[in-house]
Amino acid sequence: MYRYLIILTFLVVSASGFSQNNKDMSISDQVSKLYVLNLKDADEIFERGQKILRIARSKKERVFGYFMLADALYKKERYSESLRYYKKTDSIQAELGDKPRFINHFFITDIYLKVGLLVKAKESLKEVLLHTDKIDEPLVKDLIVQQQAVFLEEIYDYCGAIPMRENNVLFSEKLYIEKPIELINKNVLIYAYNMLIFDYLKCGRDKEAKHYSNKLDQIVDNTLPDKLDLDYLYYLNKAIFYIENHQIKQSKLWFDKALKAAEESKQNYMIKISLEERINYNIDSGASRKVYIKKLNQLKNNARIEANKIISSEEKSKNDLIKSRYNPLLIVSIILILVAAGVLIFLFSKERNYAKMINKIDAEDQAGNVNLTEERQDKQRFISGDSGSPNSEMAIHYKSEQLTIPQKLLSKEKEEELLSKLMEFEEGTEFTEKNFTISTMVMLFETNPKYINYLLQQHRGKLFSDYINTLRIRYLCQILESKPEYRNYKISYLSDLAGYSSHSRFASIFKKEMGVSPSEFISKLSDVKY
């Protein structure tokens, strides 16, 4: 939120200078008066943006209108719509040769991060860096450093984000020393301290976290100076301090305050972080924990919906661009040629496969079909999740090309119900139980194996065994990243913690999932330079 305020400050200054050159830039006084960025009411911002677009006489004026619409929708967390208007703004500014375009890409990156499209966020962040390469403005440079830190925090690389947060603290301290009376400078510094403390705690550097917590307390009054995102983050850090010191009762009180402050802000990403941390530390009883998990799953589901809207919209834009570039007659001709070629290939391969099938049937008849029967039985056991051996941990694996999305088996309501249960299941630890089979999952979900297989293939793109392995390894990696003391434990203990009976099998699956062995992964975490 404070990053957002800094950007608005920068924009207001830019807009003021911009408006002074009205005559040269063809910006009417009416548009200049409507273009106010420091409004808190998103509905008013949206209304002003619409008015600007109705009276706009040039592309330059439309930039103002589109940016205000994007800003209003961003505040409302309608990210897919907001993204569309930021891109419209950027497209026109690119055509006009306007600067600074980095602001558009800054918000575009932020939207991708908030909906979990990390690959897109990384690409957009490169655009931000590209557009700020030649801007010698300390405020802008600090914003970029913060955005890089946010990206690392989203992928749980809290240790990697620390140097950037430390730079942000130095910059914020300088602002506060220069003008300590200004409330925004005080809030910016408090935000910078809180983020650095949070990363220190998540990285296991409690001593540094405590140092900055003491500095923070020196500038924070008994009542916090603003009601934006300060309260929830301040309370959240207090909760983590207490939980790390095994003071569960006090920790719960601070977690309660953090969640309440986040909910009062009506900002879903604040609520999401508060819930994630509370669930991560597992301080609540079964019933309470389920309530928090359900809330978190709903927020994650909302983010997925926005992400899907963005993906669909961008795919449509891409297809429209392709269509506009090529002659429709040429496209039809190419399609007809491809179809004809496909038919010929199909007929030829069908004839060959038919001959192979006849030969194979003859061979199986001679061998008594023994191997075929065993293979089918093994595959059937794999699909049902019962491997036939109590210690095998479903050791039978088949190539990924055998994974096919099955036909729709259940109603939309039932599918949504099971999907909600799946997201709740992923936040728990039941999958770390030894000999966890699809039969166990069936009982937990109160359904049948066919529906479970459909759910996993349709929504996770995995077969049961690969899905459980991914959850187990991800769970263990999060523990190793957030709790450094676990890096000193034996691999056999970590294997057991993740739900594996076989040390060698655990190591093999870990390397398949992460690309490195457990020892190498731990070594890389421990070798992070601060």
N, C-alpha and C positions, 0 to 999 in steps of 0.2 A: 504493500500500500504506500509506503513512504517513497519507494522507487517511483511509483506513479505520481506522487506529489512533486518530486524533483523534476520529472519530465514535464509536468504541467507548468511548473515555474519557468522552465526553459522555453516552452512553447508560448507562454504568455509574453515573455520578453521578445521572442522572435516575432510574434504577431503584432506587438506594439510597434516595433521597428518597421514591420511590413506595412502596417496601416498608415504610417507616416508618409509612405510613398504611394499613396492611393492613386494619384494622377498617372504615375508611370505604370503602375501595375493593374490599372483598370478595376480597382476594388471600390465599390460604392460605399458611401457612409452607412447606408442601411445594412449592408452585409457586415461591415466592421463592427457595428453596434450589436448585431446578433451573435457575432462570433466571440463568445465568452466561455473560456475553458474551465474556470475554477468553480463551476456550479456543482452542487452536491446532488441535486435532483436529476436522476437519469431521464425521467419523462420530459422535463423541461429542456434538457440538452437535445433530446430526440426531436422535440417540437421545433426548436430553433433551427436544427439541421434541415428539417423539412421545409421550413420557411425560406431558408437560404437557397435551397434547390429550386423553389418555386419562382424566386425573383432573380436567380443567377443569370447573368448576361454573358458570361465568359467561362472558359474551362477553369481559369484561376479561381473564380468564385465558387464553382462546383466542388473544387478541392476542399474548401472550407465546410461546405454542407456535408459532403461524404465523411469527412473526418469527424464531425460532430455526431453523425449517426453511428459511426463505428465506436466512438467513445461511449455513447449512451448504451449501446448493446453490450459492450465490454463490461460496463458497470452492472448490467442486468445478468451477466454471465450467459448471455445468448451468443456463445462464442462462434458458432458456424456462421451466423448472420454478420456478426462484427467483423470476422475475418474477410468476408466478401467486400465490405465497405473499405477496410484498410487496403485491400488489394486494388480496389477502384481508385482510391486516393493515390496510391503509389504509381499506378499505371498512367494517370494523368500527369502527375508530377514528373515522371520519367520523360513523357512526351514534351513537357514544357521546359525540362532541364532545371527543375526546382531543387533546392536544398533546404533543410536537411531531410533527405528521404530515410535516413537511418531510424527515425521515430516510427515510421510505418512498420519497418522490419523488426523493430524492438517489440512492438505489440504483437505482431504476427508470431514471433518466436514465443512470446509469453503465452499466447493462445494455444499453440501446439503443445507446449509443456503442460498446461493445465488440463488438456484432454488426453494426455498420455501419448501423443504422436512424437516420440523422441527422435526418430530419424528425420522427420520433417523439421523438428526444432533445431537439430544440429545443422541442417542445410540452411535454415533461415538465419541462424546465428552467424554463419559465414558471411551472409549478406550484410548483417549488421556491422561486422568487422570491416567488410569491404567499404561500406559507406562512411565509416568513421576513421578510416586510415589516415586521412589528411586533415581531420578536424582537431585543432590544437585548443581544446576547451576542457579544462579539468573536470567540470561537471559531467560532460559527455563521457569522458574516459572512465570516470567512476561508475557511471551507469552500466557501461559495457562490462567492467570487471564484475559488477553485481550479477549481471545476466549470466555470465559464465559460471559464477558460483551457484546460481539457481539451477542451472543445467546439471552440474555435478551432484547437487543435493537430490535432484529428481531421480538420479540413477544410484542413489545411496552412497556416493563417493564423498562422504563428509570430510574425510581427511584431506582429500584433494582440493576441497573448496576452502579450506582454512586460510591458505596464503592470500587468497582473493578477499576473504572477509577481513583479514588483518589490514590489508591495504584500504579497504572501505572504512574501517575504524579510524585509521590515520587521517583520511580525508575528512571524515565527519567531525573528528576532534578539532581539526583546523577550522572548519566552519563555525563550530561552537565557540571556540576561543575568540574568533574575530567578532562574532555577534551573538553573545550568550543570551541576550534578552529575547531574541526572536524565537517564538515557539516552534516554528518549523525546524530550526537548527537543533533545538533540544530534542525534538521527536526523532529527527533523522539520526542523531547520535545514539539515542536509546535503542532505536531499531537496529543500528549497526552493532551495538554491544550484544543485544539479544541474539542476533543471528550468529555472531562469533561464539558466544557461550554455547548455543545449541550445537554448533558443529564440533566444538571442543568436547562436549559431553558425549555426543554420538561417536566420536573418534577415540574415546577413552582417556582423554587428556584432562582429567578432573582438576588438576592443580591450576592449569591456565584458566579453566572455566571459573574456578573459585576466585581467582585474581580479578577477572573482568566483572564478575558478579559483585564484588566489593566496590569496584569503581562505579558500576551502574547504580548501586544503592546510594552512592554519594550524591548523584544528581537527580534521583527520583524522589519526589515528595511522598508523603504518606498516601496521598491520593494521586494516581497517575495523571499526567497532564493532558492526555487526550484520550478519546474513545474510538480510536480507529483499530489498528491491529496490534497496538502495543500491549494491551492487557493480556490477551490470550497467550502471546509468546512469552511474556514475562512470567506468567503463572505456569506455563508449560515447563519452562526451564526449572522453576522451583520444584515442580512435581518430579522431574527427572533427578534432580539433586537428591531428594529424599528417597526415591526408590533405589538409587545407586548405593545409598547408605542403609538400605534395608528397613527404612522407616515407612512401612506400608500405610499406616493410618494417616500420617501427615501427607503422604504422597497423594492419597485419594482425594483429600480436601483440595489440594492444589490442582489436580486433574479436573475436579468438579468446577473450580473457578475458571480454568482454561476453556473448558467446553462451553460453559455459560457465556463467557465473554465472546467466544467465537460465534455462538448462535445469535447473540445480540447484534453482532456485526452484520449478520445475514449474508456473509461471504462463505460460500460452500467450501472453498479451498482451505480456509482457516479451520472450519469444522472438520474437514477431512484429515488434516494434519493432527488435530487434537485427538480424534478418534483412533487414528493409526498408532500414535504413540501409546495411548492408553491400552489398546488391545495388545500391542507388541510386548508390553511389560507384564501382561497377564495378572493383573491385581484384583480382578473382579470374580465373583462367584458365577456359576454356570448360567443362571437366569439373566443376571445383569449383563454378563459378557455377550450373551446372544442378542440382547437389545442393541448394544453398541455395534456389534458386527452387522446386524441388520441395517442400522442407520448408515454405516460405512459402505455397505454393499449397494445401497440405494444411490449414494453419491457417486460411487464408481460406475454404476450403471448409467447414471445421467451423463457422466463424462464420456462413456462409451457411445452413447446415443449421439452426442455432439460430434465425437470423433468420426462416427459413421457418416453423419451428415456432411462433414468436411470432405471425407474421402470420396463420397458419391458426387459432391459438387465439383471437386477438382477433376475427377475422372470425366465428368460430363463436359467440363470446360476443355479438357484435353482432346476429347473426341470431337467437339465442335470445331476446335482449331484445325484438327486433321481434315475434317470435312471441308472446311473453308479453303484449305490449301490445294485440294485436288479436284480435278474435273469429275463430276458425278458419273459421266459416261465411262471415263477411264476406270473408276472404281468398280462399276458394274462389270466391265469386261474382265478385270483382274479376278473378281469373285467367281465369275463363270468358269474361267480357266482353272482356278484352284479347285472348284467343285468337281469339274471333269477329271482333273488329275487325281483327286481324292477317291473318286469312284473306281478308277482304273486300279489304283493301288490297293483299294479294299478288295476288289474282286480277285486280284492276283494273290494277295496274302491269304485270303480266305481259302483259295484252292490249295495253297501250300500247307496251311494249318490243318486242313481237312485230311490231307495225306499223312501228315505227322501224327494226327490224332488216331488214325486207323492203325498205324504202326505201333503207337504207344499202347493201344488197347490190346493188340495181339501180344505184345511183350508182357503186359500185366497179367493177362490170362495165363501165360506160361509160368509166371512166377507166383501164381496164386494170389495176386493182388496184396501180398503181405505188406510191402513197403508203402503202398498207397493208403492202405487202411491205417497204418500207424501214423502216417503224416496227417491224415484227416482227423484222427483222434487227438493228436497233439495240438493241431490248430483249433479244434473244438474246445479243448481244455484251456488254451490260451485266450480264446474269445470269452469264455465264461469266467476266466480269472483263476481257475483252479489248476495249478501246474502239476499236481500229482505228487509233489515232493514238498514236505513241510519247510525245508530249508532252501528251496530253489529260488525264492523271491521272484517267481515268474520268469525263469531264465530263458524261456523260449522267445526268440525275437524273429520278426519277419521284416523284410525290406519295406521301406516307406511307400513304395509304389502300390503295396497291397491296401493302403489306407484309402478308402473311397467314402465320400459322404453318402450315407444311406438315404433312401427316400423318406420323406416326412412321415413320422409314425404317430404323432400325437397332436392334440389340439394346441392352439396358440396359448390358451390359459395354462394348460398342464406344462407346456414347455417353459413358460415364464416362471411357473412355480418351481420346477426342477432347477432352472438356471439360478434362481435366487438361493436355493439350497446349495448349489454348487459353489457359488461365490462365498457363502457362509462357511462351507467346508474348507475352502482354500485359505481362509483366515485362521482356521484352527490348526491342530497338530495330530488329528486322528490318523492321518496318512503315515505317520512315523511309527505306528504300531507294527511289530514284526508280523510277517505272514498276512499283511493286509491284502485281502483279495476283493474281487468285484462283488463277491457274495456279501462281504462286510459292508461295502458301499451301498449295496442294494437295501440292506437292513436299515442303514442310516437314513437313506433317502425315502424309504418306504415305497419302493417301486420294483422294477424288474430289470434283469441284465440287458435286455434289448434296448430299453429306454436309456440306461446308463451309457451304453456304447454309442447310441445315437447322439446323446448330449455331448459326449467328449469329442466325437468326430466332427459334429456340426459346429460346436462353439469353441473348441480348443485345438482342433486339427490334430488330435493324437489318439492312438489306441490306449487302452487302460494302463498297460505296463509302463509305456513311455511317459504317460501323464503323471503317474505316481512318482516315478523316478525324478521327473522335472520338479515336482513339488518338494520332494525330500531334499534334493540338492540345493534348490533355491532357499529353502528354510535354513539349511546349515550355513550357507554362504552369508545370509543375513545375520546369523548369530556370530559368525567369525568377524564380520565387519563391525558390528555394533558392540561386541563384548570381547575386547582384545585378550582377556585372560584365557579364553577358550583356545587361542592359538598355541598355547603351551601344552595342551592335552595330546595324548597319543592318538594316532590315526584310528586305532581300533576302537577307542572310546567315541570318537566322532562318528565312526561308522555305526556304532550301536545307537548313538543319539539320533541319527537319521533314519533308523529302522532297519538296518541291514545286519544279517547274521554273519555274512561272509565279508571279511576285510578286503580280499582281492576283488570281489565283485563290486563292492562300494567304490574302490579306487578306479576300476574300469568305467563304471557309470559316470563317476565324477569327471573323469577326463573327457568322456564323450560329450557331457553337457557343457563343461567350462573350457575345454581345449587345453587344460593343464592338469597335472596331478594335484591331489589335495595338498601335498607338501609344497609344491611350487606356488599354489594359490596363497597359502599361508605366508610363505616367504615374501611374496610380492606385497602383501598387506603390511607385513612387518617392516619392509624396507622403504616405506613411504617417507620421503624427505619433507621436513616441515620448514 
